[in-house]
Amino acid sequence: MRLRIDLHIEELVLQGVAPRDRLQVAATLRSELAKQVLRSGLPAGLGALSGRDLVAARPLALNRGGGPEAVGRAVAGGVWRTLQGDIR
């Protein structure tokens, strides 16, 4: 049985990222989150969320010059930590 997970990101503000890089950032973000689910399974608390729950992630500080893939990986890490309940 396949499990379908829909994650909707309401707003992703990427200051300093070129508009031409936004699709690559999004693709890397999706890919990295999928890899994390395959590696670790779903975060324990995720099952308690309903389809209407809102989880807010904290802002991330990124190093400049990493490219869109690095930005996507960093954002995916921040989203993953937030889904695990690590909101420090």
C-alpha positions in Angstrom: 0.0 0.0 0.0 1.3 3.4 -0.9 0.9 6.3 1.4 0.3 9.7 -0.1 1.5 12.7 1.8 0.6 16.2 0.6 2.7 19.0 2.1 1.6 22.5 1.2 4.0 25.3 1.8 1.9 28.5 2.0 4.8 30.9 1.7 8.5 30.5 1.1 10.5 33.8 1.2 13.9 33.5 -0.4 15.7 36.8 -0.1 18.7 37.0 -2.3 17.8 34.0 -4.5 17.5 34.9 -8.2 14.0 34.4 -9.7 15.4 32.1 -12.3 16.6 29.7 -9.6 13.2 29.4 -7.8 12.1 26.2 -9.7 15.4 24.5 -9.0 15.1 25.4 -5.3 11.6 24.0 -5.2 12.6 20.8 -7.0 15.5 20.2 -4.6 13.3 20.9 -1.6 10.8 18.3 -2.8 13.5 15.8 -3.6 15.3 16.2 -0.3 12.1 15.9 1.8 11.2 12.7 -0.1 14.7 11.3 0.6 14.3 12.1 4.3 11.0 10.3 4.5 12.5 7.3 2.8 15.5 7.3 5.2 13.8 8.0 8.4 10.1 7.4 8.0 7.5 10.0 8.9 8.0 12.1 12.0 6.1 10.6 15.0 3.9 13.7 15.6 2.9 14.1 12.0 0.1 11.6 12.2 -1.6 13.7 14.8 -1.9 16.6 12.4 -5.1 17.0 10.4 -5.4 18.3 6.9 -6.0 21.8 8.2 -3.2 22.1 10.7 -0.6 24.8 10.3 3.0 24.3 11.2 5.3 27.4 11.0 9.0 27.0 10.4 11.5 29.4 11.8 13.6 31.5 9.4 16.9 30.1 8.2 20.1 31.9 7.6 22.0 30.6 4.6 25.5 31.2 3.3 25.7 33.0 0.0 27.0 31.4 -3.1 25.7 27.9 -2.5 23.5 27.8 -5.5 19.8 26.8 -5.8 20.5 23.2 -4.8 22.2 24.2 -1.6 19.3 26.5 -0.8 16.7 23.7 -1.5 18.7 21.3 0.8 18.9 23.8 3.6 15.2 24.7 3.4 14.3 21.0 3.3 16.4 20.5 6.5 14.6 23.3 8.2 11.2 22.0 7.2 12.1 18.5 8.3 13.3 19.7 11.7 10.1 21.7 12.1 8.0 18.6 11.3 9.9 16.7 13.9 9.0 19.3 16.5 12.4 20.9 16.7 11.5 24.6 16.6 14.5 26.0 18.4 
